[in-house]
């Protein structure tokens, strides 16, 4: 199917939904995908090579195996040397640490204090897009403190109770920068520089040398859904929720590396939840996904469900939102049918490339399961 035929099929599907011209325009605009399959993406071979920051985190993991995760990271991630406190990010010591890598004098009683530091876990997790460091936080209060330290400049910012994961991206790792300085002092990064400051100024555009990406995960109920409403045991649901979050965030990492796109939009979330639920439950559960979105009683929508988080810019009109609810419900059904067609040994990369090849509206069409299965076979 060429691009013109594809656009015509999508427009016809929107008309079948009963959209007026104005609402159809909204839906077609909302349906735009940034997951472009071109010569570059078709030439990729999975898994991708690790990004440079993984080597540093491997060292951290080795040290943590005998010193403990939190004790190790307190000497690597400079924000952990500071407490969560109003105004801390404006202090001279904090600015010196986070902007110039000047660590405060170490005091075992100072800095970030966790409720249960011994429960903090670290993984170097294999994904189709390369391995990725993951920090698993079992205590909810500790998850919120680490999130504030690493993404909110140690300020006591509010953390939504529904948030159970965070991708920390573009993190300036001053431990890695210190290692670069040691290399410069040994002559490895001279490049005609008369001072370390001059050398680092030249290296700054090469962000891969000092910026990290890693994930924070909690194991509370996924999307605020309780174990009882999911129909599973409480302890089992915590493990399932953690697995869903892990695969969900790793899917975002995949789209970022492969398509340079990681957005808070519904198509991204539909794909990420599919991968998460499929991995955690050994098969996709449309009923779980619809509950996460607030559509467990479709066509009624439960206020507070995740679907309202993805209204787009400008926000969808009430009628367009209603039709998006229909699209999501149908997409969940089509994805469940597709999942049942998949062989058990199919690789995640083939599934991801197939899913990212369709738009949100196309995932809801009756032909979606066969189209996806055909695409998976081509990528496998």
N, C-alpha and C positions, 0 to 999 in steps of 0.2 A: 504494500500500500504506500503510494507516494504521499508527500506532505499535503498536497491539495485534497486528496481523497481522505486522508486522516482528519484534516480540519473539518471537512464536510460531515464525516461520521460523528465527530464530537458535537458539532452544531445540531445535527439531527437528534442526538441523544438528549441535549439540553431542551430541545423543543418537545421531545417525548415526556420530559419531566413536567411540562406545562408552564415553563417560564415565559413571562412576557418579554418583549424586546429589551426593555431596560434591565430586567433581572438577568436575562440571558447574557447581556453585555458584562454584567458584574461577574457572572459565573465563569465566562470565558477568560476574563482578565485574571480572576482568582486562580484559574487552572494552569497558568503559565508555569512551566518547570525550568529550573536552571540546571537540570541534570542532562547535559548535552553529550550524547554519544557521538564521538567523532573519530578521526584516525588515531589521535593520541590515546583515547580511552580504549579503543578496540585493540591497540597494540600492547596494552598492559598485561603483565603476567603476575599472577597472585600466588602466594602473598607478596606484597611489596616489601622492599628492604626497610629495615628499621630506620626511623629518623635518628639523627645524631644524639639527641638527648637520652636515648635509651641506654647507651653505654654508661652514662653517669648514674642512672637509676639502678643499673645492675650492681654497681659498686655500693650504692646505698643499701640495696637488698642484702648483699653479702655482709656488710657491717651490721645490719639490723638483725641478722640471724643469730648473733651472739650478744649484741648490745641492746636490742629492742628497737622497734620501729620508731616510737616517738623520741626516744633518746637520740637516735641517729639523725632523724629529720630536724631536730632542734639545732643541730650543728650544720645543717645544709640549707634550710629554708629560713631566711633571715626574719621573716614575719613572725615565726614561732618564738623569737627571742623577746617579743613584746606581748603584753596582756591585751585583752579586749577592753577598751576604755574610751569614753567620750573625749575627743580631741587629741588622742594619742598620735594620729597621723600628721598632726601639724607640729609636733615637737622636733627639736633640733636633732635629737638622737635618732628618731624614726626616719626623718628625711635623709640623714647621713647614711643610715643603713640601707634604705630602699633605693636611693638615688646614686649612692657612691660606693656601696658595699662596705661601709665602715661598721663593723659589728660592734654592738655594745659589749661592755665587759661582762663575761659570762658569770651568771649567778644561778645556781641550780634551783633556787627558790623563786626566781623571777621569771618573767616571760609568760607564755600561754600556759594555763593550767587546765588539764583535762580531768573529767570526772573519773574516767577509766582508761588511762593511757596504755595499760598493758593489753587492752582489747583491740588496739589499732593494728590493722593488718595491711601488708603491702604485697601486691602481685605485679609481676611483669607479664601481662596477659597477651596471648597471641591472637591477632585479628587478621583478616585478609589484607588490611592496609598496613600491616607491620605491628610489632609489639607495642604495648602501651602500658605505662605505669598506672596502677589503680590502688587507691587507699580505701579500705573498707572500715567504716566507723560504726560500731555496734550500738553505741550510746548516742541517743538523739541529741542531747545537749552538746556532746563533743563534735558531732557533725556540724551543728550550727556554729560552734566556736571556730572550727577549722575553716568553714566557709567564709566567715567574717574576716578571719586573719588573711586568707589567701586571695580573696576577691573583693573585700570591702575595706581594705586598708586598716584592719584591726578596730574599726569603729563598730559600735553596738547596733548595727543596722538590723531591721526586721527581716526574718527569714520565713517565708510562707510555710505553714505546717504541711502543705501538700508537696513541698520540694524535698526530694530524697536523693538527688544526684546533682552533680555539677561538673562540667568540663572546664578545668582551669587551663586557659589557653594564653599564649603570648606571655608566659611567666618568665620574667627576667631572673635567671638563676645566678645569684652572686657567687655561689660555690663554683660553678663552671667558669665564671669570669675570673675568679681567683686562680683557677687552674690555667686559664689562658695567660694570665700574667706570669705565672711561673714558667710557662713555655717561652714567653717573650724574654724573660730574664736569662733563660738558658740559650737564647739566640734563635729559637724556632720561628718567632714572629717578628723579626727585626724590621723587615720591609723598609729600611731606610729611616726608621723612626728614632728620634733622639730621646724619647721619653715614653713611658707606658701610656700616658694620657693620649699622646699623639698616635701611638700604635692602636689603641682601642678605638679612637675616633675613626680610624681607617677600617677597623673590623666591624664597627657597629651596623653597617648595612647588611652584613652577613648574619642575620638573626638566628639562623640555624646553629650557630656556634654557641649561643648562650640563652636562647629562649626554649622553654619546655612546654609540653602539653601533658596533662595527666587528669585523672578522674577521681572525684570524691564520691563515695557511695554509702548510703545508709541502708539498713535492712527493714525499715518500717513498711507497712502495707503500701503496695504500689498504687499510685494515684489516689491515695487516701482511702482505698477500698479495704474493708475489713475481711478477715479470714472467713467469717460466717457468710458474708454476702458473696464471696468467691466460691464457697462450698468446700473449703478445705480446712484442715487442722491449723491452729494458730502457729505452731512451730514450723510446720511445712510451708505456710504462707510467707513467713519471713524469709526462708531460703528461696522460695520462688520469686518473691518480690526483688530480692537482691539480684538474682540471675536475670530477671527481666530488665532491671535498670542497667546492669552491666552491658548486656547485648544492645540495649537501646542506645546507650552513649557510644558504644563502639561502632554502631551504624552511623551515627553522626560523624564520627572520626573518619569512617570510610568515605562518606560523601565529601568531606572536606578535602581529603587527600586526592581523591580521584577526580572530583568535579569542581574543587575549590568553592564549594557551597555547603554551608551548614546553617540552616535558617529555622526560625521558630514558626514554621508554617505547617499546615495540615498534611500535605503530601509527605513531608519529612517525617512527621509523627506517625502517620499510618504505616510507613515502611519500617520505621524504627521499632514500633510496637509489634509489628508482625514478626520481626526477627527476634525480639525479646521474648515474646510469648511462645513462639515456636520452639526456641531453644530451651526455655525453662519448663515447659509443659510437655515436651516431646510431641508437639503438634500444636497448630494454631487453634485458639479458642475465640471464635467470633463473639461469644457471649461475654467473655472477659473484656475484650477490647471495647465493646459497646458500653459496658459498665464503666470502664475508665473514662469514656467520653461523655457519660451522662445520658446515654441512650438505651439503658437496659429495659425501659418501658416504651420503646419506640412505638408510635411516633411522638410520644411525649418526651420532652427534654427535662432532665433534672438540673435545676439551677446549682451551679458549683461544679458541674462536670467539666472536664478539660476542653470540650469542644469550644466553649466560649473564649478560651485563651487564644484561638487562632482565627480571629475575625478579619485579619488583614488590614492593609492601609490603602485607601480609606476603609473603615469597617464595613462589613457586609450589611445590607439592609435587612430588616426582619424577614422579609419574604425570601431573600437570597439565603439567609441563615437556615430557614426552614428547609429549603431545597438541598442545601449542603448536608443537613441532617439525613435526608433521604439518600444522598450520594454516599455518605459514610456508612449507613446501614447496608446498602447494596454492596459497597466495596468489601465490607467485612464478610458478607456471604460469599462473594466471588473469591476472596482470598482463602477462605476456609476450603472451598472446593478445589482451588489450585493446590493448596497444601496437601490435600489428600491424593493428588496426582503425582507428588514428588517422590522419587526413590529415596530410601533412607540414607543412602551414602552421598547424596548430592552435596557439593561444597557450598559454603556460605557465599563465596564470591560470585558464583554463577547465579544464585538466587538474587543477590543484591543488584547485579547488573541487569537482570531481567526486570526487577521491580522498578528500578530507576529509568527504565526505557519507556515507561508509560506515565501518563499524567494522572491526576486524581480522578478526573471524570472517566478516563479510560479504564481505571481499575474497577470502576463500578459497572461497566458494561457487561452484558452476558457473555461476550466472547473473550473476556479477560483471562479466565483460567487456561483456555487453550493457547492464547497468545503468549502468556507467561511461561507455560510449560514448553512451548516451542523455543522460546528465547533461552530458557535454562539449558535445554539440550544443546543449543548452539554454543553456549559459554562453558559447558561442562567439559 
